[in-house]
Amino acid sequence: MRRRPILIGIAGGTGSGKTLVARTLSERLGGERVAILEQDSYYNDNWELPLEERARINYDHPDAFDHALLVDHVRRLLRGEGVDMPVYDYAQHARSRDLTVRIENHLALILEGILVLHDPALRRRMDIKVFVDTDADVRFIRRLRRDVKERGRSLDGVIEQYENVVAPMHQQFVEPTKRFADIIVPQGGMNLVAIDLLQTKIASLLQE
């Protein structure tokens, strides 16, 4: 049995299906053994800014994330320690003041987010690096549905943000990280063959 947890990084553009891949792997491997860390939980804490100003932040840029806190939490989890993962409030564009999620005692950690392969300090600690590759039109439609239904955003606002921020940032920062991936998964969580292969590899690492 391994002496430390393994770390799987799952990156990909917004709406690519990386969250579904992470959750499917967690369920297959046994949810009590696997913890999922969401990079979105580690957006910078911007409560000192007015809501209008927080809403204008470019959340698809690497500078939007608290990399130091995320790396520290990953480092501590890989040492077998527990951490309190922040909870991000999308309506307020800020971290929750009251809620955190306790993560501890897991054999495998899945870190998922658009830019988890961008940071060399995170990549160095990953046992498996995954990039979920989905066509841009599919990703846009998924984001549109999610942001309108789940996050209270307007149709026009989502379209404007996608055209002016999300798409350019994807090309500049997210897409280039594909070259760091050990495995590229087309079609996200719908690609059961790729998930089967990942499950088998992770299971073998857990037995080392």
C-alpha distance (Angstrom), angle and dihedral (degrees) to the residues before:
residue distance angle dihedral
M1 . . .
R2 3.80 . .
R3 3.79 119.0 .
R4 3.80 93.1 -140.5
P5 3.81 136.3 29.2
I6 3.79 118.5 -93.3
L7 3.80 121.4 -120.6
I8 3.79 123.5 -140.8
G9 3.80 118.2 -171.1
I10 3.80 117.6 -155.5
A11 3.81 116.3 -171.0
G12 3.79 134.4 169.2
G13 3.75 141.9 126.9
T14 3.78 124.7 -62.4
G15 3.79 109.9 -72.8
S16 3.80 93.2 13.0
G17 3.80 94.2 125.5
K18 3.80 99.0 -107.2
T19 3.81 92.7 133.5
L20 3.81 90.5 54.1
V21 3.80 90.4 49.3
A22 3.81 90.3 50.7
R23 3.80 93.8 48.0
T24 3.80 93.5 45.2
L25 3.80 91.5 51.8
S26 3.80 90.9 47.0
E27 3.81 92.0 52.3
R28 3.79 93.8 46.2
L29 3.80 93.9 48.4
G30 3.78 93.5 45.6
G31 3.79 117.2 -84.9
E32 3.80 94.2 -128.0
R33 3.81 89.7 59.9
V34 3.81 96.9 47.3
A35 3.81 130.5 64.0
I36 3.79 123.4 -164.0
L37 3.79 118.4 -148.2
E38 3.80 114.2 -164.7
Q39 3.78 115.6 -150.0
D40 3.82 88.8 -149.6
S41 3.80 87.7 67.7
Y42 3.79 87.9 65.8
Y43 3.79 100.1 59.1
N44 3.79 110.5 136.0
D45 3.79 114.0 -83.8
N46 3.81 102.6 -110.2
W47 3.79 102.3 170.7
E48 3.80 90.7 127.5
L49 3.82 89.6 67.6
P50 3.83 124.3 79.5
L51 3.81 114.4 -102.7
E52 3.81 92.0 -111.1
E53 3.78 90.9 55.1
R54 3.82 93.0 45.4
A55 3.80 88.9 53.2
R56 3.81 90.8 57.0
I57 3.82 95.4 54.9
N58 3.80 116.0 116.3
Y59 3.80 99.7 -117.4
D60 3.80 93.1 -179.6
H61 3.81 93.5 63.9
P62 3.82 120.6 93.4
D63 3.82 90.1 -122.5
A64 3.82 89.9 65.6
F65 3.81 90.7 73.6
D66 3.79 131.6 78.7
H67 3.80 93.8 -127.6
A68 3.80 94.1 173.1
L69 3.80 93.1 57.6
L70 3.81 93.3 43.9
V71 3.81 93.3 49.8
D72 3.80 90.5 46.2
H73 3.80 91.7 52.0
V74 3.79 92.4 47.3
R75 3.80 91.0 48.5
R76 3.81 91.8 50.5
L77 3.80 93.6 46.5
L78 3.79 91.3 51.3
R79 3.81 87.6 53.3
G80 3.79 89.0 55.9
E81 3.79 95.9 -104.5
G82 3.80 125.9 130.8
V83 3.81 127.3 -116.6
D84 3.79 138.0 -169.4
M85 3.80 106.4 -124.9
P86 3.82 113.8 -149.9
V87 3.79 120.5 -117.2
Y88 3.80 116.0 -134.0
D89 3.81 119.6 -141.1
Y90 3.81 106.7 -148.4
A91 3.80 93.3 -170.6
Q92 3.81 91.3 56.9
H93 3.83 95.9 34.9
A94 3.81 88.4 -131.0
R95 3.78 143.2 84.8
S96 3.76 118.0 -78.7
R97 3.77 111.9 -98.4
D98 3.80 93.2 -148.3
L99 3.80 109.8 29.7
T100 3.79 134.0 74.1
V101 3.80 132.9 156.8
R102 3.80 118.8 -126.7
I103 3.81 113.7 -136.5
E104 3.80 121.6 -173.5
N105 3.79 145.3 126.5
H106 3.81 98.4 37.6
L107 3.79 130.1 143.3
A108 3.80 95.3 -153.2
L109 3.80 132.9 32.3
I110 3.78 123.2 -159.4
L111 3.79 114.1 -161.0
E112 3.80 111.4 -167.1
G113 3.78 131.7 179.9
I114 3.77 143.7 109.4
L115 3.80 94.8 -87.7
V116 3.81 106.5 28.0
L117 3.82 90.0 117.9
H118 3.80 92.6 49.5
D119 3.80 96.2 75.5
P120 3.84 114.2 74.7
A121 3.82 90.7 -156.5
L122 3.80 89.3 61.2
R123 3.80 95.6 40.9
R124 3.79 91.8 54.3
R125 3.79 90.3 59.6
M126 3.81 97.0 47.4
D127 3.77 121.7 105.1
I128 3.82 92.0 -167.8
K129 3.81 126.9 21.4
V130 3.81 117.5 -159.7
F131 3.81 131.7 -174.3
V132 3.80 117.8 -164.4
D133 3.80 107.0 -148.8
T134 3.81 117.5 -162.2
D135 3.81 130.8 161.9
A136 3.80 115.1 -91.9
D137 3.81 95.1 -121.6
V138 3.79 91.7 54.0
R139 3.79 91.6 47.5
F140 3.81 91.6 50.0
I141 3.81 93.6 51.0
R142 3.81 91.5 48.5
R143 3.80 92.1 49.2
L144 3.79 91.7 47.2
R145 3.79 92.6 53.2
R146 3.79 93.5 44.0
D147 3.80 97.4 47.5
V148 3.79 94.3 46.2
K149 3.83 97.0 43.2
E150 3.80 102.0 33.5
R151 3.79 106.7 24.3
G152 3.79 103.3 36.9
R153 3.81 95.8 -119.2
S154 3.80 123.7 151.0
L155 3.80 122.1 -113.3
D156 3.80 93.1 -120.0
G157 3.79 91.8 45.5
V158 3.80 93.2 53.4
I159 3.81 92.3 48.0
E160 3.80 93.1 48.0
Q161 3.79 92.6 47.8
Y162 3.79 91.9 48.2
E163 3.80 93.8 50.5
N164 3.81 97.3 42.6
V165 3.81 102.5 33.9
V166 3.80 118.1 5.0
A167 3.80 99.9 50.8
P168 3.84 96.0 43.9
M169 3.81 92.0 46.0
H170 3.78 90.6 48.8
Q171 3.80 91.1 55.8
Q172 3.80 93.6 43.7
F173 3.80 102.0 42.1
V174 3.82 114.9 5.3
E175 3.81 104.5 43.8
P176 3.84 94.2 50.2
T177 3.82 90.8 59.1
K178 3.79 89.2 67.7
R179 3.81 87.9 85.8
F180 3.81 90.0 65.8
A181 3.81 93.8 56.5
D182 3.79 122.8 109.4
I183 3.80 89.5 -160.7
I184 3.82 130.1 26.0
V185 3.81 114.2 -156.1
P186 3.81 115.1 -159.5
Q187 3.82 117.0 -154.1
G188 3.79 95.5 14.0
G189 3.78 120.0 -126.6
M190 3.80 91.6 2.0
N191 3.81 90.2 69.2
L192 3.80 98.7 88.5
V193 3.81 93.6 170.7
A194 3.80 91.6 59.6
I195 3.80 91.4 45.4
D196 3.82 90.1 50.4
L197 3.81 89.8 53.0
L198 3.80 92.3 47.6
Q199 3.79 91.4 48.1
T200 3.80 91.2 52.1
K201 3.80 93.2 48.4
I202 3.81 94.0 47.1
A203 3.79 91.3 47.5
S204 3.80 90.1 52.5
L205 3.81 91.5 50.6
L206 3.78 90.5 50.7
Q207 3.79 89.4 57.5
E208 3.80 95.0 53.6
